[in-house]
Amino acid sequence: MDKEKEISYDDAMKRLEEIVVQMESGKTGIDSLVAQLKEARQLVQMCKDKLLKTEEEINKLMN
């Protein structure tokens, strides 16, 4: 996943679920596993950032 390519929170979560299913299947090769872990880490960080930004915006609106 390219960091510059912005995807929606829902799409990121969907992709994370796909990665988990692939890993749990036990059919992921070691090279693919490393790539998937890197992608998952980026997706998780992106989701965290979006949630924090949304929380900040909600707090601004509530004050």
C-alpha angles and dihedrals in degrees: 000000000000113000090216091058103086116207131182122266091245092051091048091052091048091052091048089053090051091051092050092050091050092049093046090052089068090222096106115113120227093253092049090045092058092047092048092049090052091049092047091050091052092047093050091050091048091051092049091050092049092049092050092048091049091049090051092050092049091049091051091051093048094052 
